[in-house]
Amino acid sequence: MVNASLTEWAQWRRQLHHNGERRLLVLSGSEAWGMSQACRLVGDADDSCLWLGHAPDDRESCAIGKFQAALGREYHHLVFNAHSGLHPDAFGATVGAVMAGGLVLLLCPPLNEWATYSDPDLVRYVALPEQAAGLHSRFLHRFAALLQQDPTVLLWQQDGAFPVLPELSPVLWRRRRDRRGCLNRQQRGALAMLLHAARRRQPLVMTADRGRGKSSLLGLAADRLLGAGYRVLLTAPNPGAAAQALAHCDRPLDFIAPDALLAQRPDADILLIDEAAAIPVPMLMTLARRYCCIFASTEHGYEGTGLGFQLKFQPALSALAPDWQKVHLDMPARWSPQDPLEPLVFRLLALDADPVTPPREGELHIAWVSRQQLQDDDQLLQQLFALLTLAHYQTRPSDLRHLLDAPGLSVVVAFRATIPVAAALLIQEGSLSAGLGQAIWRGQRRPRGHLLPQSLAFHGGIRAACEFSYQRVMRIVVHPHCQQQGIGSQLLHWLQQTPQLDSQQQEYDFLGASFGASPELLDFWQHNGFDTVRIGLGTDGVSGLHAAMMLWPRSAKAQQVLPQWQGQFSADLMFYRQGLLQDLPDTWWQHLKQLPPVSSAARDREIAHDFAFHHRDLLCDQPALARFIAANAPLAPLSRRQQQLLHALLAPGSTPAEIACQRGLAGQKAAIQQGRLLLRHFFMVPSET
């Protein structure tokens, strides 16, 4: 770039700021070249520039995986170094932090080579880092193609000319708050509706895409209501999601997490719920029955999806409170309505993908859909991704990359008249080496992925779990328009009857699933032949549900061992029902099918040995350890104090943190270490095997 071009660039940037738009400039070439040009374009480094990924030594940067630490403020420039990995969540979220008139510089390899680039972000989608080597990225192939098709993208390729700068609108865009704190007439109207609904104790739902100011409106409304003497609480899926609302309230506003709200039931006149779409519908309905709620939700979000919120929650709210109000914001508050960058990001990450409503009747056609088909048919990809967002309350842009790029992932879709009605994602797990399986069992290794075998081995105490192969149903969804027709069961039955997955996949031992164990979901999976082999001891912080792991045996050896695993699970569950799971209601237990408990002295001894000499988990091993010390005498004598400590650690419902507090130990780690030392008294010598 010559100096004359730099002068023209500076003038063009001033005009961009004048009309409130933002632009994306792609620097396609070597990393060194891209960083050099980016430094020239953004000028001297200052606080108004956010650099993500590897940067020159004289520039402050943020690791891409830690992008959330950079949110909560606005930047004039974003330099996103995709040579450090194209993390879709990071890209989507940080582009939203670029203010009107700002610029996003995307540093990437040559576009025609990007799909074969060893992208560091691919490591997040494989169990072992070496598995990412040589992977062809369909996500990057699509991303690069869309960049080249968009006329608003400035594309500068190494050894090529600097792009021609497009003419910009001369219209002046201003961002000024009125005396109420609002930025436009739509915000003023929405604030009035929020205050009116709160005073009349009417539920209200406020929806918008990001950048419309819904969170700031919650803060402004809270400030007015607190000033009028109302007791107001704020909740959100996480504290970060509540930051903007808190920043726009000048009075003390209490934030409380959703699960704490359900457990503590604090008094409040008004409950403000930000990013409501990222909270499960059953939890939202419980809150709506207890409080007068103002719900705010991003329709196409980066922390969750608004589709399920619209199709599942709002009808349920109508049944509870027919007089609820709704307000929608579509006027951007942080940048000009003519800004082309936000629509571009939506296309790149499929955030604007909405499911097509299928016919309620007609013949179902179920088939495998390959990732190559999804790459070749973007309409099908968007229809499928939109459908999958209905199944989970925290769908993120990374899920699109996972769908396209994750090794071992399979997709099955049920169609009616070419329209996806239902879908399931399956991921291949297990068949781990004996050495890795033993390291997982002992708590020495925890590779990414392989949820079922790892959890069953380490948490469930099933030593052989890592030897078996699994297809885990990651997500299964039926379009709300076609639910209650048995389509989900048909999909599972088809999977159970299909001889194998496809030509790229091998046979497997178990079909499995892990999910929040509501009574309805327990019934669904058990009705389809799945058996429970593990219940999580803690609850999900957002859903408030315990996780359940269920298996359906496919191979002969799986059919042989599953009853043994179920018997072990039942034996351990008897212990937990006296303690950590005692708060689950009787109605929940009535939905859980179990085999008679069967404990194994040999298994209990294995667990006790490897807890004592390795890194197994105390809470997960409590039932086996309690049975072991009840059936065995220590080889080296224990003092009375040591016996009391060991029995306290293994009592139903006890936790190491509580025992540490009671016994004056440094903390839960110290309590666990004391437990390991005490268990060693039951064995001859420390074992190295």
N, C-alpha and C positions, 0 to 999 in steps of 0.2 A: 504494500500500500504506500503510495507516494504522499508527500505532504499535502498536495492539493486535494487528494481524496480525504485526508484527515480533516481538512477545513470544511469540505462539503458534508462530511460525516457529522461534525459538531453542529452545523446549521440544521441538518436533518433531525438530529436528536432534540434540539430545542423545539422544533415544530412538533415532534412526537409528544413532548411534554405539554405543549400548548393545547393539543387536542385530546389529551388524556388516554392515548392508546399505548399499547405495548407490542413489542415485536420479538421474534425468535431469529437469531442469526446462527447458522450451523457452520462450524469450522471443521471441515472434513479433511483429515490428513494425518500426519504423524502427531504424536502427543507434544513433542518439543515445538513443532511449528504452531500448533493450535494454541499452546500456552503463550508463546511469544506474541502472536497476533492479538490474543485476548488482552494481554497486558497493555498493548498499545491502544486498543479500542476503549478500554474502561479508564485509562489514565492511572494516576496515582492511587494506590490502595487506600481505602478509608472505610469507615463503619457503614457506608451506604452500599458496599459491595459484598455480597455473599459468594464465597468460592467454595464449592463442594467438590471433594475429591483431591487428588494430587495437585499441588500448586508449586510455583517457583518459591525459592527459599525466602524471598522478601515479601511474600503474600501470606496473610493469615488464611487458614482454610479449615473447613469442617469435614470430618470423615463422612462419606455418604451414608454409611450405616447409622450415623448419629445425627441425622438431619433434623430430628425433632427438637434437638437442643437449639437450633437456629430459628425455630418458628416463634410466633408471638410478637414479631416486629416486621417492619416493611423495609425494602431495599430498592435502591435505584438500579442496581445491576445484580444479576445472578449469573455466575460462571459455573456451569455444570460440566465437570470433566468426566465424560462417559468412558474414557479409557480406564477409569477406576471402577467401572461397572455402571450399567444403566439400571438403577434401582427404581422401579416404576412408582412406588409410593413416595420416594424422595423427590422424584421429578415432579409428580403431580402436586405434592404439597408445597414445595418451595416455589414453584412458579406462581402460586397464589400469594406468596409473600412479596412479589415484585409490584411496586406501586405504579400508578398511572404514569405514563411517559417512560417507563423502565424498559430494560433490555435484558433478554435471556440469551447468553452465549452458550451454545451446546458444542463441546469439543468431542469429536468422535473419529473413529477410523474412516478410511475411504468408504463411502456409502455402499458401493458394490461389493465390498469385502466384509462389511460389518457383521453380517449374519454368521460368518465363520470365525470371527474374532474370539479369542479366549476371554470372554467377558467375565471379570471377577464376580459379578452378581450371580452368575449361574451356580456358584458354589452353594448358594442358599437352597437350591432345589435338588441337591444330590446328598446321599448319605456320607460319602467320603469325597474329599476335594478332588482326588485324581479322576473321579468319574465325570467331572465337568470338562476335562480335556477333550478337544476334538468334537464337541457337540455343535451341531448346526442349530442356530437359534431362529425359530420361526417367528418369535416375537420381534426380534430385531429386523428380520426381513420385512415384516409388515410395517414396523415403525419407520424404517428408511424409505420404503415405498411411499408412505403417506407424506413424509417430509418433502419428497421430490414432487409430489402432485399438488401441494398446496401453494397457491400463487402469493400468499402473504409471507412465506418463509424466505429469508435471505440466505442463500446457499453460497458459501465461499469454499471452493475446493483447492487444496494445495496445488501449486503450479498453474492455477487458473486465475482469471481476473477477479478483482473485487466486485461483488454483485452491484448491479444498478439499483440505486435507491429509489423506491417508488414514491410517487407524489402522495402527499398526505392532505387530509381535509383541513381547510383553514378554520373550521368551527372551534371556538374557544370552549374548553371544558373546565369547570371550576368545582372544587370540593370545599364547601363551606357549611358548617353546622349552624342551625338556627338556635334560638334561645332555649329550645327543648333538647338540643343535642342531635337533632335529626339532620340528615343530609339531603333529603328530597321529600316531595309531597307524599310519595308512597309510604315512606317511613313515618311521616307525621300521622297519616291515617292509620297505619298499623299500630303505632304507639297508643293512639286514642282507643282503638279496639281492645288492646291488651288491658289497659287500665279499666275500661268499662266492664270487660268480662270478669276481671278480678274482683271488682267491687260488687258485682252481681253474683259472684260465686259460680260462674259459668265456665266450664272447660273451654279452652281455645287451642287450636292447632295453627301454628305459623310455619309455613314451608317456603323454601327458597333454595336456589343454588348458592354456592359460596360467593362471597363478595357483595352480597345484597344487604348485609348489616343486621341479620336476624339476631346474632349473639349480642351485639351492642345494644339492640332494642331491649333485649331481656334485662341487661344491666340498667338501662335508663328507666325501664318500668319498675325494676326493683327499688331503685333510688326513690322514685316518687311514692311507691307503696310503703316503704319503710318510713319515709318522712310523714306519712299520714297515719302511722301507728300500727300498720299491719305486721304480723309475724311472717317473714318470708324466708324460704329456704331455696337453695339452688343445688341441683344435682346434674350429673352428666356421666357418660361412660368412664371418664377419667378426668383428673384435675386439669390436664392440658386443654381439654375440650371446653372447660368452663372459664378459661383465662380471659377471653374477650368480654364476657358478661361481667366478670368481677372487675375488670379494668374500667368499665363504663358506669360503675355504681360508686358514688362518692361516700356512701355510708357502709358500715360493717355489714357484710352479707355472708352468711354461713354457707359453706359448701359441705355437702355430705354425700358420700358414695351411695349408689342405689342399694347395694346389699346391706349397708349400714342403716339405711332408711327403713328397710323391711325388718331388720332385727331390732332396732332401737325405738322405732315409731315416735319420733319427736313431734311435739305439737307445732303446728304451723297453720296460718290462715291461707297462704298461697305457696304452692310448690312450683318452681320454675325448672323445667327439664330441657336441657340443651342437648343437641344431637340425639334426639329421642329414637331415631331410626336405628341407632346402634345398640339399643337396649331391647331385649326380647319382649315380644308382645305380652306374654303372661305377666311379666314383671311390671310393664306399663299399666296393665289393667288393675293389678293389685294396688299400685300407687294411685290410680284414678279413683278407686273405690274409697281410699283413705283420705285423700286430699283434694282440694280444688286445684287443678293442675293447668299450667300454661305449657304446652308442648312446642318446642322448636325443632325443626328437622331439616337437614340438608337433603335435597331430593336426589342428587347424584353426588354422593360424598366420597371422601377419601378415607374416612374412618368407618363407614358403614353404608348400607344402601337404603334409599327411601322407598324402594318398590314394595318390599314386604310391609313396610310401615303403612303405605297407602292401601294395599290390598287386604291386609289382615287386621291391622290395628284400628283403622278408622271405622270400618263396619262394626267392630266390637264396641268401640266407644259410642257409636250411635245407639246401640242396644242399651247401654248403661245410662247415657245422658243424651237424649234426642235433641236437646236444645244447644248442643255444643256449637261453637263458632269456628270459622276457618278464615285465615287471611294468608294470601300468597304474595310474595315479593319477587318481582322479575326485573326491577330496575336496578342495574348495577350501582353500587355506592362507592366502590374503591377504584373504578376506572370507567372510561367512557362506554356507553352502550355500543359504540362502533368498534370496540376492542376486538381484534381478531384472534388474540392469543388464547383466551379461555376456550372458545369453540374448537380451536386446533388441539389443545390438550385433551379435551373430551373425546375427539376422534381418535387420537393416538392411543388413549387408554381405554377406549370403549365405555367411557363413563355415561355417555348419552344413549347407551343401548337399552331399549325398552322391549319387553317380550311381546310378541304378536299374540293376540288372543285367539286360541285355537277353537274349532267347533266343539261343542259339548258331546256330540254324537258322531259315530263313524268308526270304521275299522282302524285298529291300531297296527302300525308296522314298526317293529322293534329291530334295531340294527346297530352294529358297531359303527362309529364315526371316527375315522383316522384323523390325526393332527394335520396330515397333508391335505385332507379334504377341507379342514378349517382354514388352512393357509390359502387354499385356492378359492374358497367361497366365503368372502368376508361377511356377506349377509347372513349365512348360516352361523358363522362364528358369533356375530353380534346377537342373533336370536338365542343361541345356546347360552352365551355368557349372561344375557339378560335373564334368562330362565333360571340359571344357577344362582343369581343374586337373590332370588326369592327364597332360597333354601337356608340362607344363613344371614344373620344380622350384622356381620362384620366383614362383608366382602370388600376387598381392597384391589387397587390396580395390580398388585403383585399376583393376585389370583389369575389375572388374564395371562401373565407370563407363565405361571405354573401350568395353566391349561395348555399352553402351546409348547412349552419347553421341557417340563419335568420328565426325566427318564422313568420308564415303568408305569406311566399313567395311561389308562384306557378310558374311553368314553362310549357309553351306550345311550341311545336316544330312542324314545317312542314318538312316532310321527302320526299325525292325522292330516291327510291332504297336504303333505310336504311341510306342515307346520309342526315344530317341536312341541309336544304336549308334556313330556316328562323326560328326565335325564338322570343318569348316575355317573359319577366319576369314581374310578377305582384306581388304587395305587398298589403296586407290587411291593411286598415286604417279606422279610425273613430269609431263610436259606443262608444264614450267616455261618461263617467258619466256626469251628469248635473253639479256637482261641479267642475270637471276638465274642462269641456267645458266653464263654466263661468270664471274660472281663466285664461284660454287661451285667451278668448275674452277681458278680462280686462288687459292683459299683465302681469299677476302675475305668470304664469307658462308657461314653454316651454319644454315639454317632448320631448325626442328624437323620431324621426320618425313622422308619421301621417302628412306628408307634406301638402296634400290637405286640410283636415279639419282645421288644424292649420292656414294655410295661408289664407284660405277663411274667417275664423272667425276673426283673428286678423288684417290681412292686407286688406282683402276685405270687412270687416264690415258686414259679414253675420253671425248673431248671432247663427242661428240654424245649422250651418255647421257641428259642432262636433257631433250632434245627429245622422247624417246619416252615413251609411257604404259605403266604397269605395273599389274598386280594382284599384290601380294605376298601369298603364303600365310604369314600370321603364325604360325598354329598349325594343325596337323592332328593329330587324335587318333582312335584307335579304342579302344573299351572293351577292357580286357585280356581279358575273357571271350570276346571275338569276334576276337581277333588271330590272325594267321597264316591268314587266310581271303582275303586279297587285297582287303579292303574299302578300305584306304587308296588302293590303286591304282585301284579302281573310282571312288572319289571324285574323284581327279585326272583320270581319263579322262572322267568326266561334265563336269568343268569345261572340259576341252579341247574337248569336243564341243558344249557349250551355246553357241548363237549369241551371247548377250550375258548380262550378269549379271542385271539386272532393269530395270524401267522407269525407275529413278532413276539408273542407271549408263550410261556410254558405252562404246563399243568401246575396246579397248586393244591395244597392240602385243605385250607380253610378259606371260606368267605367270611369276612368279619366287618364289624363296625364299632365305632366309639362315639357316644353322643350324650347329651344332657338327659338324665334318666327321669323324664316325666312319666307319670303312669300311662299316658296315651302312647308314648313312644315305646315303652316297655311292651305294651300290648301288641303294637304293630310288629315289632321285630320278633317277638315270641310267636305270634300267629303265623309268621313266615318261617318257622323252624329254627330260629336262632336261640342259642342258650347262653346265659350270662356266666361269665368266668371272672369278672372283676367289677367292683363298685369302688369309685374313688372315695377317699376318706374326707377330702375337703370339698367345698362347693365352689363353683365358678363365681368370680366376683361380680359378674354382670347378670347372669341368668339365675344365680342362686341354686343351681341344680348340681347334684353329684353326677360324675361321669360314669357311664356303664360301658363295659366292653362285652360284646356278644360274638359268638362264632357259630357258623354252620359248617359241619364237616363234609368235605368232598371226597377225600381219599379214604382208603380202607384203614390206613394207620391213624388218620385223624379221627375216624369213627371209633377206633379202639381206645384212644387216649382221652377223648373229650369227657366221657363220664368220670374218669379219674380226676381230671382237672375241676369238674363241677363239684365233686365230692370234697376236694380240698378247699375250694372256694366256700362251700357251705359251712365247713368246719371253722374256717377263719371268720366267717360272717357271724356265727354264733357269739364269738368273742366281741366283735365290734358292736353288735346290737346292745351289749351291756355298757358301751362307752361312747366311742366317737360317732356312732350312727344311731344312738338312742333317741335322737330328736326326730328322726324320720317317722311320720305318722303310720299308724296301723294300716290305714287305707293304701299307703304306698307299698307296704310289704305284701299286701294281698294281691298286688299286681305282679310281684316278682315270683317266677317259678324256680324252684330249687330241687336238687336231688338231696337225698339224706347225706348228712355230713360224714366224711371219711377222712380221718387224719392218718398220717404215716409217720411212725417214729423215725424211720431212716431220713425222710425229708426234713423233719423238724431238727434232726441232728446236723444235717448238712447246712441248714439255715443258721443254726446256732454257731457252728464252727466258722462259717464265712462271715457272720456278723462279728464274731470275736476277733478274727485275724485280718479282716479286709474292710470293706466299706458299705456293707449292706445297710438298709434303712431301718431305724428302730421302730417307727410307727407301723411300717408295713410288716415287720417281722414279729411284732408283739405277740400275736396268737401262737405262732410256732415256738417262740422263745419261752412263753409262759408254760406251754405244754411240756417243753423239754426240761425245764428246771423242776417241774412237778414230778417228772418221771425219772430224774437222774440226780445223783448226789455229786457234789463237787469233789474232785480228786485232791485239791488243795483246800484246806478248811477256810471258811468265810467267817469273819467276826460277826457278832450280832448286828453291829452297825452296817456292815457290808450286806448282810442278808436283807436288812430292812430297806436299804437303798435299792437293791436289785428287785425286790418284790414291788417297791413303789414304782420303779421304772416300767414294770411289766403289768401293772394293774390296769384293768379295762378303763379307758377314758383318760388315762394320765398322759401328759405330754412332757417331753424333756425340759421345756422352758418352765413349766410349773414346778417340776421336781427340783430344777436348779434353784428356783426362787425359795422353795421350802427348805432346801438343804444347805443353802448358803454357798452354792457353787457359782463359778464365774458366768455361766450362761448355758444355753442348751447344748452347745458343742462340748462343753466340759462334762455335762451330764451324760451325753452319749458316749464320750470316751471312757467315763467311769464304768458305764454298762459294758463296754467291750472288754475292759480289763477284768471285770468280775466274771464274765462268761468264760474267760480263758482258764479260770480255775476248774472248769469241767473237762478240760482236755489235757493230754499228757504234756506236750511242749508246743510252742508256737510253730505252726506248720508253714512250710514254704511251697506246698503243692496247691 
